[in-house]
Amino acid sequence: MRKKEESSPVCVVLGDARGECFQVLDYFGSIGCSIAFMGVQKELGLRVKGYLEEKYNVAVFFFHGDAESEPDMEYFAGGIGGMFQRVDYFVNYACIHPCLGKKHCCVEHMTVALRDGVAKPFLMVKQLSDYFSEDSYIFNLANAYCYHGPEGLRTCTCPIQKGLDSVLGSIRDYLGDRVKVYGIGHDEKEYTKETGSKLVSMIQYLSSPEGLYMNGHMIELDELTSFMFYNGEKESGKSCN
């Protein structure tokens, strides 16, 4: 593993290094970020670590741990502090599905959504609070999709998705003006490479100068993919909601 350069931005990712989450890791490696990620699948994590190091020549810290364990989260954060002493991007990938709509929400589903989409990212932010650099970015990715039944529900009308939206404001209040905070959701029932590519494109857009006028928004990816290429009325403060 190459020695990390002081100028290298650092990306921290929570989520299994598969599918969309792997595409996110691959993107940040491709732009020269040092990377820290945690997962319960040790062999997979080591393979992804080796791939990123070899392909992009970046520093990679893989921690074999469980994000549902608070001690593991603390050890992971300690390792990031010891190795990098900074965080420029934090991505939480919470795969929360399926949702049958607001009339069918159950305790089990709400519990999973709160754990993976609210508690985990907030606790990780708290652990890393001293390391976030100025103008850093946080992305909470949660595909809490709704089936499109007779009610015509969309993800943005689901109470779980509305709950996920609330954590964005809490994180902004906790870290102040150092960060831009975004939530990205989609209502795909299964992962596809195309969805992962759209997700990466949205992250790329939101962390570019064109996306800086937005902050604290929950974005429904598939509804607003074209928004990435929106090219006007920035000064009007037009919202994604």
VOBA-1610 file (N, C-alpha, C; in pm, whole numbers, padded with zeros to 5 digits, always signed):
BEGIN
Met+00084-00120+00000Met+00000+00000+00000Met+00087+00124+00000Arg+00055+00219-00085Arg+00140+00336-00093Arg+00116+00427+00026Lys+00217+00501+00061Lys+00205+00597+00170Lys+00110+00707+00131Lys+00019+00742+00220Lys-00081+00844+00189Lys-00016+00982+00183Glu-00047+01054+00076Glu-00001+01190+00065Glu-00092+01279+00149Glu-00032+01386+00204Glu-00107+01474+00292Glu-00226+01538+00220Ser-00212+01559+00089Ser-00316+01628+00015Ser-00430+01537-00029Ser-00415+01406-00009Ser-00517+01314-00058Ser-00647+01329+00020Pro-00760+01352-00046Pro-00888+01351+00025Pro-00920+01210+00073Val-01002+01200+00176Val-01034+01071+00238Val-01184+01047+00231Cys-01221+00928+00185Cys-01361+00887+00178Cys-01384+00770+00271Val-01485+00781+00357Val-01525+00675+00450Val-01659+00620+00405Val-01669+00487+00395Val-01792+00424+00346Val-01838+00318+00445Leu-01968+00324+00482Leu-02032+00218+00558Leu-02124+00142+00464Gly-02109+00011+00457Gly-02195-00069+00369Gly-02116-00182+00305Asp-02182-00293+00276Asp-02117-00405+00209Asp-02057-00361+00077Ala-01936-00406+00050Ala-01863-00364-00070Ala-01909-00442-00192Arg-02039-00438-00217Arg-02097-00507-00332Arg-02191-00412-00405Gly-02223-00448-00530Gly-02325-00375-00604Gly-02301-00226-00607Glu-02405-00150-00573Glu-02395-00004-00576Glu-02284+00046-00487Cys-02269-00016-00370Cys-02168+00030-00276Cys-02028+00012-00334Phe-02006-00098-00405Phe-01876-00118-00471Phe-01853-00011-00576Gln-01957+00024-00652Gln-01942+00128-00752Gln-01906+00262-00689Val-01958+00288-00570Val-01923+00410-00497Val-01776+00406-00457Leu-01731+00293-00401Leu-01590+00279-00364Leu-01500+00297-00486Asp-01540+00235-00597Asp-01461+00243-00719Asp-01452+00387-00768Tyr-01561+00461-00760Tyr-01560+00601-00803Tyr-01462+00683-00720Phe-01470+00671-00589Phe-01382+00754-00505Phe-01236+00713-00521Gly-01210+00584-00544Gly-01074+00544-00576Gly-01027+00606-00706Ser-01117+00615-00804Ser-01079+00666-00936Ser-01044+00814-00935Ile-01094+00889-00835Ile-01060+01032-00826Ile-00947+01057-00727Gly-00882+00949-00683Gly-00762+00963-00601Gly-00783+00975-00453Cys-00901+00937-00404Cys-00926+00943-00260Cys-00861+00825-00188Ser-00806+00851-00071Ser-00779+00743+00022Ser-00913+00695+00073Ile-00923+00564+00104Ile-01054+00506+00133Ile-01048+00425+00262Ala-01153+00438+00344Ala-01173+00354+00461Ala-01312+00294+00453Phe-01322+00163+00467Phe-01454+00101+00468Phe-01454-00019+00563Met-01573-00056+00608Met-01590-00163+00705Met-01691-00262+00653Gly-01670-00392+00682Gly-01765-00493+00640Gly-01748-00622+00717Val-01855-00702+00719Val-01852-00829+00793Val-01792-00941+00709Gln-01786-00922+00578Gln-01731-01025+00489Gln-01582-00997+00467Lys-01500-01069+00543Lys-01357-01039+00543Lys-01292-01063+00407Glu-01320-01179+00344Glu-01258-01210+00216Glu-01296-01109+00108Leu-01425-01073+00106Leu-01470-00974+00010Leu-01400-00841+00034Gly-01397-00798+00158Gly-01333-00671+00191Gly-01187-00666+00150Leu-01115-00775+00174Leu-00974-00779+00138Leu-00955-00778-00014Arg-01046-00845-00086Arg-01037-00844-00232Arg-01059-00703-00287Val-01161-00635-00233Val-01189-00499-00278Val-01074-00405-00242Lys-01020-00421-00124Lys-00905-00341-00082Lys-00789-00359-00180Gly-00757-00485-00212Gly-00648-00511-00306Gly-00675-00454-00444Tyr-00799-00466-00489Tyr-00838-00412-00619Tyr-00817-00262-00625Leu-00865-00189-00524Leu-00854-00044-00522Leu-00709+00001-00514Glu-00630-00066-00433Glu-00489-00030-00419Glu-00413-00051-00550Glu-00440-00164-00614Glu-00368-00197-00736Glu-00412-00109-00853Lys-00544-00090-00868Lys-00594-00016-00984Lys-00569+00133-00974Tyr-00586+00191-00854Tyr-00581+00336-00841Tyr-00462+00386-00759Asn-00384+00294-00701Asn-00267+00334-00622Asn-00304+00431-00510Val-00409+00397-00437Val-00455+00479-00325Val-00440+00401-00195Ala-00434+00474-00086Ala-00429+00411+00046Ala-00568+00363+00085Val-00579+00238+00130Val-00709+00179+00166Val-00700+00114+00303Phe-00794+00151+00390Phe-00806+00090+00522Phe-00937+00010+00525Phe-00925-00122+00531Phe-01043-00207+00546Phe-01047-00260+00689Phe-01161-00238+00756Phe-01179-00288+00893Phe-01283-00398+00891His-01244-00517+00935His-01337-00630+00941His-01421-00616+01067Gly-01542-00563+01050Gly-01628-00538+01164Gly-01773-00525+01123Asp-01859-00511+01222Asp-02004-00505+01200Asp-02055-00368+01240Ala-02120-00299+01148Ala-02172-00165+01175Ala-02284-00167+01278Glu-02339-00285+01310Glu-02441-00294+01413Glu-02379-00303+01552Ser-02247-00311+01560Ser-02175-00316+01687Ser-02115-00180+01715Glu-02160-00116+01823Glu-02104+00016+01855Glu-01955+00011+01885Pro-01904-00093+01957Pro-01758-00102+01975Pro-01683-00111+01842Asp-01737-00188+01745Asp-01671-00197+01614Asp-01668-00062+01545Met-01778+00013+01558Met-01782+00147+01499Met-01674+00235+01562Glu-01656+00221+01694Glu-01555+00301+01763Glu-01415+00264+01718Tyr-01389+00133+01704Tyr-01257+00088+01657Tyr-01231+00137+01514Phe-01333+00129+01432Phe-01322+00174+01293Phe-01287+00323+01288Ala-01361+00402+01365Ala-01335+00546+01369Ala-01195+00575+01422Gly-01152+00498+01523Gly-01019+00516+01577Gly-00911+00487+01473Gly-00934+00383+01392Gly-00840+00351+01286Gly-00832+00460+01181Ile-00947+00518+01148Ile-00949+00629+01051Ile-00871+00748+01105Gly-00894+00779+01233Gly-00822+00890+01295Gly-00672+00866+01299Gly-00634+00742+01331Gly-00492+00711+01339Gly-00423+00710+01205Met-00492+00668+01101Met-00429+00652+00970Met-00438+00777+00884Phe-00553+00846+00889Phe-00575+00957+00796Phe-00589+01093+00864Gln-00644+01099+00984Gln-00666+01224+01058Gln-00756+01323+00984Arg-00836+01275+00888Arg-00928+01365+00819Arg-01035+01282+00749Val-01151+01347+00724Val-01258+01288+00644Val-01311+01397+00552Asp-01312+01368+00423Asp-01365+01463+00325Asp-01500+01420+00270Tyr-01522+01287+00264Tyr-01649+01230+00218Tyr-01687+01116+00312Phe-01812+01116+00354Phe-01864+01003+00431Phe-01991+00955+00362Val-01993+00826+00327Val-02107+00767+00257Val-02163+00654+00340Asn-02291+00663+00376Asn-02360+00553+00444Asn-02455+00488+00345Tyr-02433+00359+00319Tyr-02522+00287+00229Tyr-02614+00198+00311Ala-02742+00235+00318Ala-02840+00160+00395Ala-02940+00097+00299Cys-02935-00034+00283Cys-03025-00104+00192Cys-03151-00143+00269Ile-03255-00060+00259Ile-03376-00077+00339Ile-03494-00107+00246His-03542-00231+00244His-03652-00264+00155His-03711-00398+00196Pro-03831-00431+00152Pro-03921-00345+00075Pro-04016-00270+00167Cys-04076-00166+00116Cys-04182-00095+00187Cys-04310-00108+00107Leu-04416-00146+00171Leu-04543-00167+00102Leu-04632-00044+00107Gly-04578+00067+00153Gly-04658+00189+00156Gly-04696+00230+00297Lys-04743+00352+00310Lys-04766+00409+00442Lys-04872+00336+00524Lys-04964+00264+00457Lys-05067+00190+00532Lys-05017+00055+00580His-04897+00016+00537His-04849-00118+00568His-04715-00119+00640Cys-04670-00004+00691Cys-04543-00001+00763Cys-04555-00084+00891Cys-04450-00158+00920Cys-04451-00243+01039Cys-04333-00208+01128Val-04338-00257+01252Val-04234-00226+01350Val-04098-00274+01301Glu-04093-00394+01243Glu-03966-00450+01199Glu-03901-00362+01092His-03981-00320+00996His-03927-00238+00888His-03883-00102+00938Met-03964-00041+01024Met-03928+00088+01080Met-03800+00078+01163Thr-03785-00032+01237Thr-03666-00052+01320Thr-03541-00060+01234Val-03549-00137+01125Val-03435-00149+01033Val-03401-00013+00972Ala-03505+00060+00930Ala-03482+00191+00868Ala-03415+00288+00965Leu-03462+00290+01089Leu-03404+00380+01188Leu-03261+00340+01223Arg-03237+00209+01230Arg-03102+00161+01263Arg-03002+00194+01153Asp-03037+00152+01029Asp-02941+00162+00919Asp-02936+00300+00855Gly-03051+00369+00851Gly-03057+00497+00782Gly-03045+00619+00872Val-03061+00599+01005Val-03056+00712+01098Val-02948+00692+01204Ala-02958+00584+01282Ala-02867+00564+01395Ala-02722+00544+01349Lys-02702+00453+01251Lys-02564+00424+01207Lys-02492+00547+01153Pro-02553+00619+01058Pro-02478+00736+01007Pro-02455+00842+01113Phe-02554+00864+01202Phe-02535+00968+01303Phe-02425+00928+01401Leu-02424+00801+01444Leu-02320+00757+01538Leu-02181+00762+01475Met-02173+00728+01345Met-02044+00735+01277Met-01997+00879+01265Val-02090+00970+01232Val-02056+01111+01225Val-02007+01161+01360Lys-02073+01118+01465Lys-02032+01159+01600Lys-01891+01110+01630Gln-01861+00984+01593Gln-01728+00929+01618Gln-01620+01003+01539Leu-01656+01050+01420Leu-01558+01113+01331Leu-01562+01265+01335Ser-01638+01322+01427Ser-01666+01466+01422Ser-01540+01553+01423Asp-01435+01508+01488Asp-01313+01588+01495Asp-01233+01586+01365Tyr-01269+01497+01274Tyr-01186+01477+01154Tyr-01247+01534+01027Phe-01373+01576+01030Phe-01433+01629+00909Phe-01366+01760+00869Ser-01320+01765+00745Ser-01254+01885+00696Ser-01357+01990+00656Glu-01309+02111+00633Glu-01397+02215+00583Glu-01447+02175+00444Asp-01572+02204+00417Asp-01633+02172+00286Asp-01630+02023+00257Ser-01656+01942+00359Ser-01669+01798+00338Ser-01813+01764+00304Tyr-01835+01637+00267Tyr-01966+01594+00217Tyr-02010+01467+00287Ile-02140+01461+00316Ile-02200+01340+00373Ile-02316+01300+00283Phe-02318+01170+00246Phe-02425+01115+00163Phe-02488+00997+00236Asn-02618+01007+00263Asn-02691+00897+00325Asn-02776+00830+00217Leu-02732+00714+00172Leu-02796+00645+00060Leu-02890+00538+00113Ala-03018+00555+00089Ala-03116+00463+00147Ala-03224+00431+00045Asn-03222+00309-00009Asn-03323+00274-00109Asn-03444+00210-00043Ala-03516+00293+00033Ala-03638+00248+00100Ala-03754+00259+00004Tyr-03757+00173-00095Tyr-03856+00190-00200Tyr-03996+00149-00157Cys-04093+00206-00225Cys-04233+00168-00208Cys-04280+00097-00335Tyr-04357-00009-00318Tyr-04422-00068-00435Tyr-04526+00030-00488His-04538+00035-00621His-04632+00127-00683His-04765+00054-00701Gly-04841+00050-00596Gly-04969-00019-00600Gly-05082+00076-00633Pro-05206+00035-00601Pro-05323+00118-00632Pro-05317+00256-00570Glu-05245+00269-00456Glu-05239+00399-00391Glu-05151+00498-00467Gly-05072+00446-00560Gly-04985+00533-00638Gly-04875+00596-00555Leu-04830+00526-00452Leu-04728+00581-00364Leu-04593+00593-00434Arg-04523+00698-00403Arg-04383+00710-00443Arg-04298+00708-00317Thr-04168+00684-00337Thr-04079+00677-00222Thr-04090+00801-00135Cys-04102+00918-00196Cys-04102+01042-00118Cys-04225+01057-00031Thr-04329+00978-00051Thr-04448+00988+00033Thr-04445+00887+00148Cys-04345+00802+00153Cys-04337+00697+00254Cys-04291+00756+00387Pro-04356+00721+00500Pro-04313+00775+00628Pro-04171+00735+00666Ile-04125+00620+00620Ile-03987+00580+00647Ile-03891+00676+00579Gln-03920+00710+00454Gln-03833+00803+00383Gln-03836+00940+00448Lys-03951+00980+00498Lys-03958+01108+00568Lys-03877+01105+00697Gly-03874+00989+00761Gly-03789+00975+00879Gly-03642+00985+00847Leu-03603+00926+00733Leu-03464+00935+00690Leu-03424+01079+00662Asp-03519+01155+00613Asp-03492+01296+00583Asp-03454+01374+00708Ser-03512+01337+00822Ser-03490+01414+00945Ser-03347+01407+00995Val-03276+01297+00967Val-03140+01284+01018Val-03045+01381+00950Leu-03079+01426+00828Leu-02993+01519+00758Leu-02979+01650+00837Gly-03091+01700+00886Gly-03088+01822+00965Gly-03013+01803+01095Ser-03028+01686+01157Ser-02959+01659+01282Ser-02807+01659+01263Ile-02762+01600+01152Ile-02619+01596+01123Ile-02566+01737+01096Arg-02642+01815+01021Arg-02600+01953+00993Arg-02590+02033+01122Asp-02685+02016+01211Asp-02681+02087+01339Asp-02559+02044+01421Tyr-02526+01916+01414Tyr-02416+01862+01494Tyr-02280+01911+01444Leu-02262+01916+01312Leu-02132+01951+01256Leu-02122+02096+01212Gly-02233+02165+01208Gly-02230+02305+01168Gly-02209+02321+01019Asp-02139+02427+00982Asp-02125+02462+00841Asp-02008+02394+00771Arg-01943+02300+00840Arg-01828+02234+00777Arg-01868+02142+00663Val-01992+02092+00664Val-02030+01986+00571Val-02152+02022+00487Lys-02161+01956+00374Lys-02284+01951+00296Lys-02343+01812+00317Val-02473+01806+00345Val-02537+01679+00380Val-02650+01650+00282Tyr-02648+01529+00224Tyr-02750+01490+00128Tyr-02801+01349+00158Gly-02928+01329+00133Gly-02985+01195+00133Gly-03024+01160-00010Ile-02995+01038-00052Ile-03032+00993-00186Ile-03108+00862-00173Gly-03229+00859-00226Gly-03309+00737-00222Gly-03352+00697-00362His-03389+00573-00378His-03447+00530-00504His-03546+00418-00476Asp-03631+00389-00573Asp-03736+00290-00550Asp-03719+00167-00639Glu-03595+00137-00675Glu-03570+00015-00751Glu-03581-00106-00658Lys-03644-00213-00706Lys-03658-00333-00624Lys-03529-00414-00618Glu-03447-00403-00721Glu-03323-00479-00725Glu-03210-00389-00776Tyr-03089-00422-00733Tyr-02972-00350-00779Tyr-02946-00378-00927Thr-02913-00274-01001Thr-02864-00291-01137Thr-02743-00200-01153Lys-02657-00236-01247Lys-02539-00153-01271Lys-02578-00013-01314Glu-02688-00002-01388Glu-02734+00129-01432Glu-02774+00217-01314Thr-02844+00156-01216Thr-02881+00232-01097Thr-02757+00279-01022Gly-02659+00189-01011Gly-02534+00226-00945Gly-02465+00340-01016Ser-02466+00339-01149Ser-02404+00446-01226Ser-02476+00578-01205Lys-02610+00575-01198Lys-02687+00696-01170Lys-02654+00750-01031Leu-02639+00658-00935Leu-02606+00698-00799Leu-02472+00768-00794Val-02372+00708-00859Val-02239+00768-00863Val-02244+00905-00933Ser-02320+00915-01042Ser-02332+01043-01113Ser-02395+01149-01025Met-02494+01109-00944Met-02557+01205-00853Met-02459+01252-00746Ile-02381+01159-00691Ile-02278+01197-00593Ile-02178+01293-00655Gln-02137+01260-00777Gln-02041+01345-00848Gln-02098+01485-00869Tyr-02225+01492-00907Tyr-02289+01622-00930Tyr-02299+01703-00800Leu-02347+01638-00694Leu-02371+01709-00569Leu-02242+01758-00503Ser-02131+01691-00532Ser-02003+01734-00474Ser-01924+01822-00570Ser-01991+01870-00673Ser-01928+01963-00768Ser-01979+02104-00739Pro-01913+02206-00795Pro-01961+02344-00773Pro-02106+02365-00814Glu-02153+02291-00914Glu-02291+02308-00960Glu-02393+02267-00854Gly-02354+02175-00766Gly-02447+02126-00665Gly-02438+02194-00531Leu-02349+02290-00518Leu-02322+02348-00387Leu-02437+02429-00332Tyr-02527+02476-00417Tyr-02636+02559-00366Tyr-02741+02476-00295Met-02732+02343-00306Met-02824+02255-00234Met-02755+02204-00108Asn-02829+02187-00003Asn-02774+02130+00120Asn-02891+02081+00205Gly-02876+01962+00262Gly-02979+01908+00349Gly-03099+01852+00278His-03087+01822+00148His-03200+01770+00071His-03202+01618+00070Met-03322+01562+00068Met-03342+01420+00039Met-03386+01412-00106Ile-03310+01340-00188Ile-03334+01335-00331Ile-03378+01196-00371Glu-03486+01189-00448Glu-03532+01060-00500Glu-03464+01040-00635Leu-03368+00951-00640Leu-03278+00938-00754Leu-03352+00918-00885Asp-03440+00819-00893Asp-03499+00785-01021Asp-03598+00890-01070Glu-03658+00962-00977Glu-03749+01070-01015Glu-03671+01188-01071Leu-03549+01208-01020Leu-03479+01333-01048Leu-03342+01312-01110Thr-03322+01199-01176Thr-03194+01177-01241Thr-03161+01291-01336Ser-03261+01339-01408Ser-03237+01447-01504Ser-03193+01575-01433Phe-03220+01585-01302Phe-03182+01705-01229Phe-03031+01724-01228Met-02957+01611-01240Met-02811+01621-01244Met-02765+01709-01358Phe-02845+01715-01464Phe-02808+01791-01581Phe-02886+01921-01590Tyr-02955+01955-01481Tyr-03031+02078-01475Tyr-02935+02196-01485Asn-02967+02292-01566Asn-02867+02392-01599Asn-02921+02534-01590Gly-03011+02557-01497Gly-03063+02691-01488Gly-03132+02717-01356Glu-03160+02844-01328Glu-03234+02888-01211Glu-03166+02851-01080Lys-03035+02835-01080Lys-02967+02806-00954Lys-02989+02918-00852Glu-02988+03042-00906Glu-03001+03154-00815Glu-03137+03160-00750Ser-03235+03091-00807Ser-03370+03098-00751Ser-03384+03009-00628Gly-03281+02928-00600Gly-03289+02840-00485Gly-03385+02725-00508Lys-03404+02685-00633Lys-03496+02577-00663Lys-03457+02451-00589Ser-03552+02387-00524Ser-03526+02268-00443Ser-03545+02141-00524Cys-03483+02034-00475Cys-03505+01902-00537Cys-03631+01838-00485Asn-03693+01892-00383Asn-03805+01823-00320Asn-03934+01850-00396
//
